[in-house]
Amino acid sequence: MKDEVDYSLIGHNTFGIAATAARYIEYDSVAELKEFIASGALTEPYLHIGQGSNLLFTRNYPGTILHSRIKGKEVMYETDDDIVVRVGGGEIWDEWVAYCVNHQWYGAENLSLIPGEVGAGAVQNIGAYGIEVKDIIQCVETVDAKGEDCIFTNPQCQYSYRQSIFKRPDMKRYFVTYVTFRLKKKECYHLDYGSIRAELAKYTSPNLDNVRQAIISIRSNKLPDPQTIGNAGSFFMNPIISRKKFEQIQKSYPDIPFYELDAFNIKVPAGWMIEQCGWKGKSLGPVAVYDKQALILVNRGGASGKDVVALSDAIRQSVFNKFNIDIHPEVNFI
Ligand SMILES: Cc1cc2nc3c(=O)[nH]c(=O)nc-3n(C[C@H](O)[C@H](O)[C@H](O)COP(=O)(O)OP(=O)(O)OC[C@H]3O[C@@H](n4cnc5c(N)ncnc54)[C@H](O)[C@@H]3O)c2cc1C
């Protein structure tokens, strides 16, 4: 177990923000985590992180940051159609997706190249290209801040768009240790989203590996690589508004893109609204709106968390002034 004080978090957040944790604990097993908790050393405030690809440190963290290095993939059981696999929360998400593809297990491939760890994916309900991780999660194992085991079935996780029960402030005391996935063993693709089919046309046949490569190619052309430019992916959630409100906006902006969720609710791309406000490619101090995708804020170098918050606030205000819609950050402000 790693146990450090005044620990630099710059390598633990993809925004590349310089911040420290008063204490940093990295554990390799459930037993190590429980031992640490049983010692009485876990005092508030505390926060469990993954790779920090959805975090914004707005100041130094005054408490304990926990990080899991629990690894492993264990087949629990399988039928002719399905396979159920238990995966360590500290596994890298995209390595797990690659593993599924290599084993010809269907279901995770559209979530290729999403940064982060398996445990965080289950907290965040990561999603891309028409799939959310909730679609393949069977259950989530946790240890709470008292050292007790607690398993959440998929319905108990209360999943919705980028949300789960674990994101509630009172549920931050649950640390995800393992996630169990149910995948398909027979061919089953989700290709009717965005430009997947167009990209796949470049390949001879839509096999599982080609679908993964197509997704990787689309994403790599669109999203900034955090290794070269600090960012946390989509900074804002796409707002869901009433049909009535949408129709009002549509009168002034007939080209507004939208996605109908049901008879009453419409999802509108926050990136489009930010672009309409003229922010695409613009900077405020050391932070900028990415020039290829207005939903992403990037660290041009040396930005502090406060710099990012300043740009985020300015964008939210502009969008509110123009569309009367309050957009909310997807990124977790710490
Ligand atoms: C370039 C880029 C592209 C992205 N694309 C997408 C995308 O397409 N779709 C999408 O959904 N997201 C996307 N993201 C966001 C991000 O990858 C996901 O939110 C990811 O799940 C975060 O994983 P992480 O390990 O970095 O978690 P962190 O950012 O470290 O943490 C995220 C949240 O999970 C909690 N947490 C982490 N681990 C645990 C644990 N073991 N137990 C309890 N709580 C925990 C943290 O407290 C925090 O609230 C993108 C990010 C980047 C930088």
The ligand as a MOL file (V3000), in Angstrom:
LIG
                    3D

  0  0  0     0  0            999 V3000
M  V30 BEGIN CTAB
M  V30 COUNTS 53 58 0 0 0
M  V30 BEGIN ATOM
M  V30 1 C -10.5700 12.8050 -23.4690 0
M  V30 2 C -11.7120 12.3250 -22.5920 0
M  V30 3 C -12.8090 11.7150 -23.1780 0
M  V30 4 C -13.8700 11.2720 -22.3880 0
M  V30 5 N -14.9290 10.6660 -23.0030 0
M  V30 6 C -15.9720 10.2360 -22.2630 0
M  V30 7 C -17.0960 9.5920 -22.8920 0
M  V30 8 O -17.1340 9.3880 -24.1070 0
M  V30 9 N -18.1120 9.1930 -22.0880 0
M  V30 10 C -18.1050 9.3630 -20.7420 0
M  V30 11 O -19.0610 8.9580 -20.0840 0
M  V30 12 N -17.0570 9.9560 -20.1220 0
M  V30 13 C -16.0000 10.4030 -20.8380 0
M  V30 14 N -14.9470 11.0110 -20.2340 0
M  V30 15 C -14.9720 11.2230 -18.7700 0
M  V30 16 C -14.2260 10.1460 -17.9670 0
M  V30 17 O -13.3950 9.3880 -18.7950 0
M  V30 18 C -15.1920 9.2150 -17.2210 0
M  V30 19 O -16.0350 9.9440 -16.3800 0
M  V30 20 C -14.4380 8.1550 -16.4070 0
M  V30 21 O -15.3350 7.1910 -15.9200 0
M  V30 22 C -13.6640 8.7350 -15.2360 0
M  V30 23 O -12.8360 7.7070 -14.7480 0
M  V30 24 P -11.6550 8.0000 -13.7730 0
M  V30 25 O -11.0570 6.6870 -13.3760 0
M  V30 26 O -10.7210 8.9630 -14.3650 0
M  V30 27 O -12.4180 8.6160 -12.5190 0
M  V30 28 P -12.2130 10.0000 -11.7490 0
M  V30 29 O -12.3050 11.1200 -12.7060 0
M  V30 30 O -10.9860 9.9270 -10.9180 0
M  V30 31 O -13.4670 9.9780 -10.8000 0
M  V30 32 C -14.7580 10.1630 -11.3140 0
M  V30 33 C -15.7790 10.0150 -10.1850 0
M  V30 34 O -15.8110 8.6720 -9.7380 0
M  V30 35 C -15.5050 8.5760 -8.3410 0
M  V30 36 N -14.7110 7.3530 -8.1790 0
M  V30 37 C -13.6390 6.9810 -8.9220 0
M  V30 38 N -13.2360 5.7420 -8.5750 0
M  V30 39 C -14.0620 5.3280 -7.5760 0
M  V30 40 C -14.1540 4.1440 -6.7980 0
M  V30 41 N -13.3510 3.0840 -6.9880 0
M  V30 42 N -15.0990 4.1070 -5.8300 0
M  V30 43 C -15.9470 5.1360 -5.6310 0
M  V30 44 N -15.9240 6.2820 -6.3370 0
M  V30 45 C -14.9890 6.3690 -7.3120 0
M  V30 46 C -14.7680 9.8670 -8.0140 0
M  V30 47 O -14.9100 10.2320 -6.6620 0
M  V30 48 C -15.4570 10.8540 -8.9290 0
M  V30 49 O -16.6760 11.2640 -8.3740 0
M  V30 50 C -13.8490 11.4520 -20.9860 0
M  V30 51 C -12.7300 12.0640 -20.3910 0
M  V30 52 C -11.6740 12.4910 -21.1930 0
M  V30 53 C -10.4770 13.1340 -20.5410 0
M  V30 END ATOM
M  V30 BEGIN BOND
M  V30 1 1 1 2
M  V30 2 1 2 3
M  V30 3 2 2 52
M  V30 4 2 3 4
M  V30 5 1 4 5
M  V30 6 1 4 50
M  V30 7 2 5 6
M  V30 8 1 6 7
M  V30 9 1 6 13
M  V30 10 2 7 8
M  V30 11 1 7 9
M  V30 12 1 9 10
M  V30 13 2 10 11
M  V30 14 1 10 12
M  V30 15 2 12 13
M  V30 16 1 13 14
M  V30 17 1 14 15
M  V30 18 1 14 50
M  V30 19 1 15 16
M  V30 20 1 16 17
M  V30 21 1 16 18
M  V30 22 1 18 19
M  V30 23 1 18 20
M  V30 24 1 20 21
M  V30 25 1 20 22
M  V30 26 1 22 23
M  V30 27 1 23 24
M  V30 28 2 24 25
M  V30 29 1 24 26
M  V30 30 1 24 27
M  V30 31 1 27 28
M  V30 32 2 28 29
M  V30 33 1 28 30
M  V30 34 1 28 31
M  V30 35 1 31 32
M  V30 36 1 32 33
M  V30 37 1 33 34
M  V30 38 1 33 48
M  V30 39 1 34 35
M  V30 40 1 35 36
M  V30 41 1 35 46
M  V30 42 1 36 37
M  V30 43 1 36 45
M  V30 44 2 37 38
M  V30 45 1 38 39
M  V30 46 1 39 40
M  V30 47 2 39 45
M  V30 48 1 40 41
M  V30 49 2 40 42
M  V30 50 1 42 43
M  V30 51 2 43 44
M  V30 52 1 44 45
M  V30 53 1 46 47
M  V30 54 1 46 48
M  V30 55 1 48 49
M  V30 56 2 50 51
M  V30 57 1 51 52
M  V30 58 1 52 53
M  V30 END BOND
M  V30 END CTAB
M  END
